[in-house]
Amino acid sequence: MLVDWNDIYIIRSSPERVDAPGANDNEGDCHNNDGDLHTDAPTSQPPYSPTVADDNDFNVDTAEPSNQLVIANASSLQCGTSDRIPEHEDMQVKQLFPNKKNLISKLQLLAVKCHFEFKVKKSNKSIYTVVCIEKNCKWRLRAIKIKESPNFEVRKYNGHHSCSMSVRRRDHRHASYMVIGNHIAPKYQDANRVYRPRDIISDIRREFGITISYTKAYMAKIFASGLIRGKPRESYAKLSSYCHVLEVQNPGTLTFIHTTDDDRFKYFFMALGPSIRDSSP
């Protein structure tokens, strides 16, 4: 029997897996009052083990160790001025978020876009209050959990920054690989698109004025890929069932899951029955 190798599929495992930590909701709890919060603003409305995509350009030994925040003419900028981001991407009073983790993620992305940093003033299961890291700045936000729901709603928000951006910071505390990964995740919806760490670095520099390290861009790529394609362990757990269904629905189909001596996945082999029959003399 002859087999057309164009109809043979081999899926190899990724070289490694990296566990991405989830967001931490255990921030400090400080019982200061909010003060200076405005309530007249207009109304508007992922832990996993992602697969590491092959990237021959990545070299841990030569990767840059940290971020750099680079802002042109920083002395003339104001922190978080209204022209820094579109209004629809800013926070609004009565704005709803699916959960606290989602709220924190959106706040971190907002801080990166606006070139400011915030700190947690109060955080528990029902309240989340943050203020600008600059002591005298009036920017702050307070959100509460909706009863009998995981949703958080913004109740008070002062989006105006009274602080100056005259001091450049070497690293932006909120520009984590998870924040960047969430931002770039939609770009991995097309499986045929090549979006490398160097492309991520270029896009983040253009969009936010931040130059991130190659390591962080690579980790953001892993995180984003995992968000779109799911958890590799869960996918692998379904592989045997997938093989069984293929063989039942396509008589003559050959499948084989190859593992290493220590029972680690190496590659998956599949030859569809109809293709094998068509290639037979």
Residue pairs with C-beta under 8 A, 6 or more apart in sequence:
1 276
1 280
2 279
2 280
2 281
3 271
3 276
3 279
4 275
4 278
4 279
7 271
7 272
7 275
7 276
7 278
7 279
8 269
8 270
8 271
9 268
9 269
9 270
9 271
10 267
10 268
10 269
10 270
11 267
11 268
11 270
12 266
12 267
13 264
13 265
13 266
13 267
14 51
14 52
14 53
14 54
14 232
15 52
15 54
16 52
17 49
17 50
17 51
17 52
17 232
18 49
18 50
18 52
18 219
18 222
19 47
19 48
19 49
20 46
20 47
20 48
20 49
20 50
20 177
20 178
20 219
20 222
20 223
20 226
21 47
22 46
22 47
22 101
23 101
23 104
23 105
23 178
25 100
25 101
25 104
25 123
26 123
27 120
27 123
28 120
28 123
29 122
29 123
29 124
30 120
30 121
30 122
31 122
32 121
32 122
34 121
34 129
34 140
34 142
34 156
36 138
36 140
36 158
37 140
37 142
37 156
37 157
37 158
38 93
38 156
38 157
38 158
39 93
39 155
39 156
39 157
40 93
41 92
41 93
41 157
41 159
42 92
42 93
43 92
43 93
43 94
43 95
44 88
44 92
44 94
44 95
45 95
45 96
46 223
46 226
46 227
48 226
48 230
48 231
49 226
49 231
49 232
49 233
50 222
50 223
50 225
50 226
50 227
50 229
50 231
50 232
51 222
51 225
51 226
51 229
51 232
52 222
53 221
53 222
53 225
55 196
55 197
55 218
55 221
57 196
57 197
57 198
58 197
58 214
58 218
60 215
63 213
63 214
63 215
63 218
64 213
64 214
64 215
65 213
65 215
66 170
66 171
66 213
67 170
67 171
67 172
67 175
67 210
67 211
67 212
67 213
67 216
68 170
68 171
68 210
68 211
68 212
69 115
69 168
69 169
69 170
69 171
69 172
69 209
69 210
69 211
70 168
70 205
70 209
70 210
70 211
71 77
71 115
71 165
71 168
71 209
72 209
74 165
74 166
74 167
74 168
75 165
75 166
77 115
77 165
78 161
78 163
78 164
78 165
79 114
79 115
79 116
79 132
79 134
79 137
79 139
79 161
79 163
79 164
79 165
80 114
80 115
80 116
80 132
80 139
80 159
80 160
80 161
81 161
82 159
84 113
84 114
84 115
85 110
85 113
85 114
89 110
89 113
90 110
90 159
91 106
91 107
91 110
91 141
91 154
91 157
91 159
92 154
92 157
93 154
93 155
93 156
93 157
94 153
94 154
94 155
95 153
95 154
96 146
96 151
96 152
96 153
97 103
97 106
97 143
97 151
97 152
97 153
97 154
98 150
98 151
99 150
99 151
99 152
100 128
100 145
100 150
100 152
102 152
103 128
103 143
103 152
104 128
105 178
105 179
105 182
107 118
107 130
107 141
107 174
108 174
108 175
108 176
108 179
109 174
109 179
109 182
109 183
111 117
111 118
111 172
111 174
112 172
112 174
112 175
112 179
112 208
112 210
113 207
113 208
114 161
115 165
115 172
115 208
115 209
116 132
116 133
116 134
116 139
116 161
116 163
116 165
117 132
117 133
117 169
117 172
117 173
117 174
118 130
118 131
118 132
118 133
118 139
118 174
119 130
119 131
119 132
119 133
120 128
120 129
120 130
121 129
121 130
121 131
121 140
122 128
122 129
123 129
125 145
126 144
126 145
127 142
127 143
127 144
127 145
128 142
128 143
128 144
128 152
129 140
129 141
129 142
129 143
130 140
130 141
131 137
131 139
131 140
132 138
132 139
132 140
132 161
132 163
134 161
134 163
136 162
136 163
137 161
137 162
137 163
138 158
138 160
138 161
138 162
139 158
139 159
139 160
139 161
139 162
139 163
140 156
140 157
140 158
141 154
141 156
141 157
141 158
142 154
142 155
142 156
142 157
143 152
143 153
143 154
143 155
144 152
144 153
144 155
145 151
145 152
146 152
146 153
172 210
175 204
175 208
175 210
175 212
175 216
176 216
177 216
177 217
177 219
177 220
177 223
178 220
178 223
180 200
180 204
180 212
180 216
180 217
180 220
180 223
181 219
181 220
181 221
181 222
181 223
181 224
181 227
182 223
182 224
182 227
184 195
184 200
184 203
184 220
184 221
184 224
185 223
185 224
185 227
185 228
187 193
187 195
187 224
188 195
188 224
188 225
188 227
188 228
188 229
189 228
195 221
196 221
197 214
197 217
197 218
197 220
197 221
198 214
198 217
200 212
200 217
200 220
200 221
201 211
201 212
201 214
201 217
204 210
204 211
204 212
204 217
205 211
205 212
212 220
226 232
229 235
236 265
239 257
239 268
240 257
243 255
243 257
243 270
246 253
246 255
246 270
246 272
247 253
247 255
250 272
250 273
250 274
251 273
252 273
252 274
252 276
252 277
253 270
253 271
253 272
253 273
253 276
254 269
254 270
254 271
254 273
254 276
255 268
255 269
255 270
255 271
256 268
256 269
256 270
257 265
257 268
257 269
258 265
258 266
258 267
258 268
258 269
259 265
259 266
260 266
